[in-house]
Amino acid sequence: MDKTLRLAIGSIVVGISVLALKYVAYLLTGSIALYSDALESIINVATAVTTFLAVRLSAMPPDASHPFGHQKVEYLSAVLIGVLIVIAALSILRESYFAFLDPKPLEAPVEGLAVNALASVINGAWCFALFRFGRMWRSPALLADGQHLLTDVITSVGVLVGVTLVAVTGWLVLDPAIAALVALNILWAGWKLMRKSVGGLMDEAAPETMLTRIREVIAKQAVGALEAHDLRTRRAGRVTFIQFHLVVPGDISVAEAHDICDRIEAALKEDFPDAMITIHVEPENKAKHPEGVPVFDPS
């Protein structure tokens, strides 16, 4: 089984475990703030299942109907996760409103807080793993899952502090107030997640740091060519699409031009293993210097 798929399955197991623990914490205390934490964990399970399906589909090889692969399904997964986050936040706001109108004292706060803290520790450890491997494997779905878990960990810490204050001070209205703040934080996280994912669906260019490195590699490896221009990039999941025009002298053979392209492609693959590279070779009368990336023979 693919390593990314194993991690996605792990997210499902962790999500269900954390959901069970947080719901027990809510049952022990009756806290609306802990209820909001548990409700967000329901979304964690849903997003983990969505992530698993997205990663599995994106790993499918290109076919006749999808010659560029299926990687963009990961962005669709991330958008869906964002929508689920928003739904959870609105549900929490609703419960907070009714709890504010009729606040109730907490039951067994120490036991409930201990169970919730254990769930938060598990979430934090798994969040670290998702971020680490999501960046390593350049998987938007895993990073989206990790981002959501990070929000969950941060809000859980806030909830633990707040519910402790409720238990110590007896300020019952603080419980629904904390839940409302949790909901607003979740809304903000959902908005950022959906905005980033939509950018991927709209074929945003690679980050400027990556573009700079691509230009450096081309300029260094294209010895024998005259110029590279019209560099375009886009990203789809773990794959970066790179295409540009390479201007070569008119007196070199097709084989020589092909060798230059092979050398550039091999060098780009070293830095970006998942890249799909397209190089369009042009004669010297097509040069656009200085707009292009000039290439000079150091000899």
WOVEN-V487565 format. One record per run of one state. SS is the DSSP state (A for helix, B for strand, O for the rest). FROM is the first residue (numbers start at 1). TO is the last residue. Records with the same first field share a line. If there is no record, write none. Layout:
SS->FROM-TO, FROM-TO
This chain:
O->1-2, 30-31, 59-72, 102-108, 138-139, 170-172, 202-207, 222-224, 237-238, 249-253, 272-275, 283-283, 287-292, 295-299
A->3-29, 32-58, 73-101, 109-137, 140-169, 173-201, 208-221, 254-271, 284-286
B->225-236, 239-248, 276-282, 293-294
